[in-house]
Amino acid sequence: MLRHLLSDILSEVSILDSDGPPEIEVTGLSYDSRTTQPGQVFFAIHGFHVDGHDYITRAIDKGAVAVVYSDNCPGTPSQVATIRVADSRLALSMAASAWYGHPSSRIPCIGITGTDGKSTTVHFLWQILRKAGFKTGCVSTVYLSTGTETEKNPFRQSTPEAPEIQSILSQMVENGCTFAVVEATSHGLSTKTHRLSGVRWLGAVFTNLGHEHLEFHGSFEQYREDKCRLFGGLTAGNDSAAFGIVNADDENAVFFRSATSHPVTGISLAGKDSDVRITDIEETTTETSFTLTYRGASLQTSIRIPGRYNVFNTAAALMAAHFASGISLPELAQLTPELRAPQGRMDEIVAGQPFRVIVDFAHTPGSFETVLPMLKSSTEGRLIVVFGSAGERDTEKRAMQGNTASRYADVIYLADEDPRGEEPEAILREIASGCKAHTEGSDLHLISDRRHAFRQAMKQARKGDTVALLGKGHESSIIYASGPVPWDEGAVARSILAEMGYRNE
């Protein structure tokens, strides 16, 4: 069992006050009293539903030998060390890094942030580096790899808590990985959670910024500032290898550039005067090709994945791989035709039916603006869209989703996504308020039961139509007030097609 002295793991933590034995040996870190083990340090953190300070006594009863807290600490036995800090979440992040031997100082970490495209860019970069001969780990909403093949991310959070992140990075180091590619969410970067505060970054990529998670951040400006923390965390000092990459077509790119003193490369698909220019984009339902120009040299490449929006993701992954590895862009570009999209991103369900069925994770107004026009333009018949919006999350985006869908979809079905503690019907009504071009009962249908909504949409579909199932993608559950219910978007779609008599893959 791994053991450390308490003073060692708190060496980078700013301590306001302490009491009890400072040199005790500890066996682990805990932030949940339910799972606290004998010999561990308990970090009392403010959760979003409960406060860990209310469970300090329970953690001590479970065997905690030290408590790190920021508010009030009840009386404790003399043999239990108590440490008061300004922010126990930040202390947990620093302690977790120390516990695992500061893994991000031993493996170059490249973070990807933005509203849309994070998981896809992580997956593309992970594949490119592996195909270029580098053992590489990754952490994304969809996948987790510590150097071997990917497995489904077992955490419901896109960015796990600091001890889990540091443990994963440590496993990458132990497995001999050369690089770590990490999806850096706004929640993970926020000072409200400090999940990523103990990570040192070699590279940072910004994809885009849209309307999302304002219920957590409070304002768009704070959301942007939290995202910018990734660029602010680029390796300090004389490390000239540190780099940033931004979407030069996004008006918020200037904030990300100004967040760091390290070189930042801009990528433009809109003809802007930028470091990297993307031109000659051609797309079909199965492939997208483009020309990338950097420092006066141009190269042509392609991906066997539909969607103009994937061009930026690919270009950003190519540039990040180039800066991190030193391998020339022409060599790396030869690898892009082998890239595969992550699960739940433009997955086509083929069972012999005369209409298309597409599963995609698009769930923000911005992602709707990129996915729906592409689906509309590639559909001979009608575009039938099924989607919802998450409960206890950004409510302002709901009508915006409805408005965008109403401009491109011929028929809309609104269904549960993750209602959580909200009334499902109320969420659908808020989305419907934005569907100005549609009429309820005619080409707009509110069916909270997602399976039933799928069934009705597919039964209505005719030859040449496209049925787009948006919002869940790779996710394995729908969360209701009573808890999560198992869900597999693709499997449900296939089962309904089978009910209709379509079984041929």
N, C-alpha and C positions, 0 to 999 in steps of 0.2 A: 504493500500500500504506500502511495506517495505521501510524504510528510514534509512539512516545512515549519520553521519557526514563525510565530505570529509577527514578529518584528520584521522579518524578511519580506513577507508578502504585503506588508503595509508600508514598505520603505518609500514608495512614491505617493503615498496618501498624505494629504495635509490634515494633521490631527489637531483638533481644538482642545481636547481634554481626554484623559485616560485614567483608568483605575484598575488595580489588579495586576497579576503577574504578566509582564510584557514578553517574557522569553518562553512562553509555553509552546509546546509542539501541537500543531493542529493537523487534522487528517483530511480536511476538505473545506469547501465553501458552500454555504446554503443561503438561499433567499426565500425559502418556503418551509415553514415550520412543520408541515405535514411530512416532508421528506428529509428533515434534518437527522443526521446520524451522530453518534457519540464522537466527540473529538473535533467537531467542525466549528467554523466561525459562522455565526448567523448574521446576515446583513438585513437590517430592518429597513425595507424600502417602501415607498408610497406606491401602491398599485393603483390601477384605474377603478377598482371596485372595493378593495380592502387596503388597510394600512398595516404593514408588517410590524410596526411598533406595538400594535395590539396583540401580537403573538410572540413577543420576546420571552415571556415566562414559559410558554408552551415549548419553544425551541430549547430553552435551558433544561426543561423536564425531559426532552428527547436526548439530551447529552451535549448540547452546545457548550464549548469551553470558553468562548469569547463572543461578544456582541458588538457590532458596529452599528451606530444609530445616529440620527441627525436631530430628532426631536426629544421626546421624553423617554427615559429608560427607568423601569421600575427597579426597586431594590433587588440586588442579585447576590448570590452566595459569594463569599470572599475569594473562592478559587476561580471564579469566572471573571475574565478580563472584560472591561467595558471601554469602548473607544467612541468618543463623540466627534463627528465630522460635520462639515457644512452640507454635504450632499452624499448620502449613503449609496446612491446609484453610481455616482462617479467613483466612489471608493471601491465599490464592487468591481467596476470595469478595470481599474488599475490593479486591484488585487488579483483578479482573474488572469490578467496578462502576466503578472509576476509569478503566480502559482504555476503556470505552464511554461515558465522560462522565456517570456517575451517572444513568442513564436513569430510575430510579424517583423521582428528584427532579424530573423533567420531565414525568412522566405519572402521574396518580393510580392507584395499584395497590390492588385489592381482593382479599384472599386468602380462600379458602374452605377450612376444615379440618374434620376429623371422621372417623369410621370409615366411614360409609356416606353416600351422597348428594352427595359432593363434586363429581364430574364433572357430575351432572345440574344441581346448583345453579349451577355455573360456566356451563353451557350456557344455562340459563334466563336468568341475569343478562346474559350476552353478547347474547342475542337481544332482551331487553327494551330494553337501552341502544341497540342498533342500530335497533330499530323506533321508538325515541323520537327518532332523528335524530343519534345520536352515533357517530362512527367508533370502533370498539372492538376491541381485540385480546384474545385469550384463550390460556391454556395449560392443558390438562387431560390426564388419562390418555388420553382419546379423541381430542381435537381440538387443533389449533394454528391460530391466526389472527393475523397481524400487521396486520390492518386490512381484509383482503379476506375472501372466503368461507373457511370452515374447510377444512383438509386433515387427513388422519389424522396423529396425533402420530407422528413418525418415531423417537422415542426409546423404548426399552423401559422406561426409568424414567419414572414419572409426573412426577417433578420432575427435570429434567436437571441436570447439574453446573453450578456457578456461571457459568462462561464462556458456556455455552449459554443459560442464563436471561438473563443480562445482554445477550447479543447479540440475543435475541428481543425484549426490552424496547426495546433501541435501535432495532431495525427498526420497532417500533410508533411510536416517537417520530418517526423519519424519514418514516413514512407518514402522519403527521398524526393519529394516534389521540388521542382525548380521554381514554379510560380503558383500563386493562389489568385483566383478570379472571384470577386465577391460582389453580390448585388447589395448596394448600399442604399437602403430605403430611407425615406425622410424620418420614419419612426426610429430606425436604428441610429441615425445620425443626430437626432434631436437631443438637446440637453435635458429633456424630460426623462429620457431613458438611459442615455450614455452607453447603449449597447456596443457601439463601435468606437468609443472614446479611447480605448486601449490599443487600437490598431494603428500601426504606422503604414502609410501608403506610398508605394512607388509611383503609381499611376492613378489618374482619375478621369472618368469619361462622363460627360453630361449629354443626355439624349434629347430632352425637350422638357417643357414645363407647361402643365395645364391645370385644370380645375380638379383638385382631388385632396382628400384628407383635411379639409379646413375645419372639420369638427374637432380634430386633434391639435392642429397648429394654431387655430384661432384666426389667422388671416393669411392671405396669399403671400404677403411680404415675409411673414415668419416661416411659412412653408418654404419659400425660396431661400431664406437665410439658413434654414436647417440643411437644405440640400447642398448649399455652398460650403458647408463645413467639411465636406469630403475634400474639396480643393484646398481649403485652409489647412487640412491635415496632411498634405503632401510632405514627404520626408524633409525635415528641416536641416540646416547646416550646408555643407559643401557638396551634397550629393547632386551632381549635375545630371544624373540619369533620371531624376524625377520629372514627370511630364503630365500635362493635362490635355484633354481633347474635348472640344465643345461643338455643338450644333450651331454653326454660325448663322443659320436661318432663323433661329429662335431669338426673339428680342431680349431674352433674359441672359443670353450668353455673356454679356458684358459684366454681369455680376459675378459669374463664375471665374472669368478671367482675372478680375480684380481681387479675388479671394486668395490668390497665391502669387508669389514672386517667381515661381518656376515657369518654364516655357509652356505655352498653351497653343495648341494647333486647332484651327477652325476648319470645319468641313461644311461646304455649301452645295446644296442640290438646286438652288434657286438662281444660280448665275452670279452670286455675290463675289466680290474680290476677296477671296479667302485663301488660306494656305493650301487647302485641298479643294479642288473643284470636281464635282461629279456631273458628267454630261452624257448625252446619247443613251438615255435610259429607255430600254425597250422591255416590255413585259407581256407575257402570255399567261394563261391559266396555270402553267406548270413551271415557268422559268422567267428570270429577270436578268438582263444584261446591262452593263454600264461601262463608261470610261472614267477612270480616276486619273487626275492630273496633279502631280506634286513636284514642286521645284523644277518645273519646266518639262518634266518627263511624263508621258501618258501611257497608261496600260489599260487593256480591255479585259474584263472578266465577267463572270456570271454566277448566279446561284440557281439551283433547281428548286426554287421556292417562289411562289407568286407574291406580288405586293411591292409597289414602289417604296413603301415605308421601310421595307427590309434593306433597301440600298444603303441608307445611313447606318443601320445597325452593322451591316457587313463592312462598310468603309471604316467605321470607328474601330471594329475588331481588327481589321487589317493594320491600321495605323498603330493601335496599341501593341499588337504583336511585333510590329517593326521596331517601335521604340524600346520595348522591353527586351527583345531578343537580339536585335542588331541584324537580323536576317533581312535581305533586300525585299522591297515590295513586289518586284516581279516574281521572285521565288514563292512568296507567300500567296500571291494572287492565283497561282496555279492550283492552290488547295481549295479555293472557294466553291468550285463546282461540286465538291464532295460534302459540303455543309448540309446539315439537316436541321430543321426547325425543332424547337422543344415541343413536348406534348401539349396539345390544346391550343396550338397556334396554327390556324388555317388548316386543321385536320379535315380531310374529306372522308366522309363515311360512304363507302361504296358497297352496295348489296344487290345490285342489279336493278335498282329503281330508275325510272325515267327522269328524275329530277335530282339536282345536287343537294346534298346535306353537308353543311360546313360547321365545324365546331371551332370557336375561337374565344380567347380570353378577354377580348375587348370589353371594357366596362367603364370607361371614362368618356366624357364628351370628345376629348382629343382623339382617342383611339377609334371612336365611332366615325369621326371625320376622315380618318385614313382608310378604315376597313370597308365602310358601307359604299363609298363611291366606286371602289375597286370591284366589289361584289355586284353592284348595279350594272356597271359597264360590261361585265363578263357574263351577264345573265340574259339569255334570249327571251325568256318569259317574264314572270313576276318575281320580285324579291320579297320573300316572306321572312320576317325577322322575329325571333323570340328572345326576350331579355327581361331583366329586372334591375333592381338597385339594392345595395346592401343596407340593412337596417342599422341604426345607431352609428351611422357614418355620415359623410358630407351630404346634407339634404338639398343644398342648392343645385347640385349637379343633376338631380332627377329630372326636372323639367327640361334642362339642357339636353339630356340624353333623348328625351321624348321628341324635342324639336328637331334634333339631327336625324333621328330615325324617321321622322315624319317626312323629311325632305327627300329621302332616298328609297324607303321601303314602300312597297305597294300594299302590303298587309302587315300589321303589327300584332303580336301576341305578347302581353305583359304577364310575367310569371315570377314566382319567388326566386330570389337569388340567395341572400342570407338575411332573412327578416330580423333575426335575433329577438330582442324584446319588443320590437315595434309590431303594430297591427299590420299584417301583410297587405290587406286590401287598401289601407291608407297609403302605403308606399306606392302601390300601383296607381292610385288616383293622382298622386303628385307627379308621377311620370307622365300619365295621360294628359295632364294639364298642358304639357308642352307639345302634344301631338295635334297641332292646330289643323293639319291638312287631312286628318282622319276622323271618321265618325264611329263612335262606339256602337257595336252590334253589327256593323257593316264591314269595315276594313280595320277596325281596332277592337281587340278582344282582351278583357281582363280575366285571366284564369290563374289564380294563385298557385294551384297544384302544377308544378313544373312538368311532370310527366304527362299530365293530361293536356297541357298546353302544347307540348311536343306532338302528341298524338293528333290533336286537332289541326295543327299547322301542316303536318305531313299528309293527313287525309285530304286537305284542301289543295295540296300541291299537284300541279299538272306537268306534263312533259315540257322541259325547257325552263322550269322554275328553279329557283334556289331557295332553300330553307336554311337560314343562318341562325345557329344556336349560340348566343353570345353571353359572356359574363362569367362562366364557371371554368371553362377550359380544362385544366389539369386537376382542379380541386376535387377532393374525395368526399366532401360532405356539404349538406345545406344546413346552416345553423338556424335553429328556431329558439324560441324562449325556453323550451324544454330541453334544449341541447342539440348536438349535431346528429343529423340523419345521414347514413352512408349514401353516397351519390357518385356515379361515374357517368359523365355527360355522354361520352361516346358509346358506352355499353347500353345506356338507356335508349339512345337513338337507334342502335342496331336491334334492340329487342322490339321496338315499335315497328321498325321496317319488317322484321320477321313476322310480327303479327299480321302485317299487311301482305305477307306472302313473298317478300324480297329477302333472300338468304344467300345469294351468290356474291362472294367477295371478288 
